[in-house]
């Protein structure tokens, strides 16, 4: 019972953050859930919840630009998910934790470096489909799928790519929701086929869904007050917190 309460608090807080910055639900929740549940249990649960979270956020955004993303981008995500879920099945708990830490910390290091060395550039107001057709974009899509399948933390690579593109915050957030929603769907299908979704997973999914949606709604209300620059700052802060929490967990458990 105590663990279920902690799970609920973690999921509510993570959903509120996701509503605020658009992508930190699983990235924030997984290190915290690993304090009371195993990573192998938490990833399928977060995949289920993330699909609903991203769908709800996408519908709230009402941003039409995201329909311009070409199909090949999602095909690359699909193949990444297949390999990622297979890796999830055979990887050890320690390996999964290390990969999660590296994924989060690498983005934070890149973003801090970019902040001090990069020049301030205008934000893009609309999506050009060509942004998602290059070899670099398809490589990012594959990594998004792989991280989604193995840890359901697809955020860091696509956030780096969108940061390079300098997308306006509404387009940034809405596009992430579509990409994450499809990644979650692919991941759920693959985890189901692999037998990774247990009865307890479904129980915690349904029991926590209302508070997750409440946290998401409150976060979305706060989001509307943010400037694009403040939005990017908050993204970086929450990523750093997640990475530190994961590192502390690894030290305390000895891996």
N, C-alpha and C positions, 0 to 999 in steps of 0.2 A: 504493500500500500504506500509506504514512504517513497519507494522508488518510482511508482506510478505518478505520485504528486510531483516529484522532481522532474520527471519526463514532461509532464504538463507545463510546468514553469518554463523549462528550456524551450519547448516548442512554441509557447505563446510569445516569449521574448524574441525568438528567432523570426517568427512570423511578423512581429512588429518591425524588426529591423529590415526584413525583406520589403515590407510595405514602404519603408522609408527610402531604401537605397536600390531596391529592385533586383537583388541577386543573392543576398547573404543568408537565405534561409538554411540551406543544407550546410554551407560553409561554416556558419556559426553553430548550428545545432549539433553537427557530428562530433566535434571535439568535446562538447559539453555532455552529450549523451553517452560518450565513451567513459564518462565517470561512473555511470550506473549500469550501462548495457555494453555488450561487445560491439565492435565495429561491424562484425558479420551480421549481427541482428539489426543494427541501426540503419545500415545502408538501404535494405529493401523497404523499411518503414518510411524513411525519408523520401524514397523514390515515389511512393504512393502519395504522401502528403504534398510533395513538391509539384506533382501534376496538378492537384487541386489549387494549390497556392498560385502557381504560374497562370493557370487558366483564369482564376478569379482576378488576378492583377491585370492580365491582358484585357479582360472585358471592362474593367474599370478605366483603363487608359484610353480606350477608343481612338487609338492611333492607327491610321490607315496605311501609312508608309511601309509597314512591315510586310505587306503583301507582295512587295517587289523582290523579296529574297528568292533566288533561283532554286529549283529542285535539287540540283547537283550538290548544293551546300548541305542539304539534309541527308542526301545519300551518303556523303562522307561521314556525317555524324552517326548514321545507322551502322556502318561498318566498324567505326570506333567503338560503339556500344557493344557489339558482338564480342570483340576481342577483350574489352574491359570486363564484361560479365564473366567471361571464361577465366580471366586473371583473378577476379574476385573469388571464384570457386576454389582455385588452387593456391592462392597466396596466403601466407601466415598473417596473424594479427599484427605482429611487429612490422612486417613489410607494408601492410596497409596504412599503419600509423605514420611511418616514415614518408611514404608517398604523399599522404595528405599534408604533412608538415611542409614538405618541399614545394608542393603545388601552391600553398598559401603564401609561404615566405618569399618565394621567387617573384610573385607578382608585387608584393609590397616593396621589395628591394628595387625592382624595376621602376615602380611608380615614384618612389622617393628620388631616385636618380634622375628621372625625367623631370621632376618638379624643379630640381636645382640646376639642371643643364639645358632643359628645353625652353623654347620661346613660346610666349603666349600667342595662340592662334585662334581665329574665329571658329565658332562651333557650326557644324554642318546642319542645315535645316531640313534636308530631305535625303532619302536613301537612293544611291545609284546602284542598280543591280550588278554593275561591273565590280563593285567592292567585294562581292562574294563569289566571283568566278576565277580569281587568280589562284595560282598554285599555293601561295601563302595562305589565302583565305581557306582553301580546301584542307590544307594541313592543319590549320587552327580548328576547323570543323571536326576533323578526325580526332584530334587531341581532346576536344570538348566531349565527344562521344566516348572516348576511352576513359576519361576521368569520371564521366557520368556512370559508365558501366561498372567500374571498379570501386568507386568511392561515393558516387553521386555528389561530386564537387566539380561540376563543369565550368564554374565561374571564372577562375583566374585567366585562362588563355583567351577567352572571348572578351573579357573585360579589358585586357591589355590591347587586343586588336581594336576594339571600339574606342579606347582611349587614344590610340594612334590616329583613328579616323576623325576624332574630335566631334562626335555626334552630340547634338543637342539633347538635354537630359530626358525629355519626353520620348524622343525617338530611341535613345539609348535604352531606356527602361522597357518600353513596349517591345522592342526587337528582342531583348533578352528573354522576355516572357515567352514569346513564340518559340525561340530556340530551345529554351529550357523545358517548355511544355512538351515539345516533340521528343527531346532527349529523354525526358522522364517516361513518356509513353513507351519508347523503344526499350528503355531499361526495365520497366515493369514487365513487359512481355517476356524479355529474356530471363529475368529473375524467376518469373512464374514457370517458365519451361525448365529452368535449372532446379526447381524445387526449393528456392531460397525464401519463399514467403510462407511463414508458419501461421497457425491460428492465433498465437499471441500477437503477431504482427498486425493482423487484421483487427483484433480487439483494440489494440492501442491506436490504430488508425481511426476507427470510428469514434472511440471515446474522446479523443483529443481534437477531432476535426472542428467542433464548434469554437473552442478557444483559439485554435490556429486561425480561423477565419476572423474572429474578433481582433486578434493581434494584427492581422493583415490590414483590416479596415482602419484601425487606429493609426498604423504606420502610414497608410496612404493619405490620411488626413494631414499628417505632419509633413509629408512629402510635398504637398501643394504649396507649402510656404518656403521651399528651398530654391535658391538660385542654382544655376548649373554648376558654378564653381564650388559652392558649399556642398552640393551633391557629391562631387568627386572627392572632396576632402573626407566626407563621412564614409565613403566606400573604403578608403585607405585605412581609416581608423579601425573600422570593424574587422577588416582583414587581419590587421596586426594583432588585435585582441584574440582572434581565433587561433592564430599561429602560436602565440605565447601560451594559451591554454593547452593546446595540444602538446607543446614541448614540456610543460610542467607535468602533464599526465604521463608522458613517456619516462621522465626522470623519476617520478614518484613510484611507478610500477616496475622500474628497471627494465622497460621495454615490454 
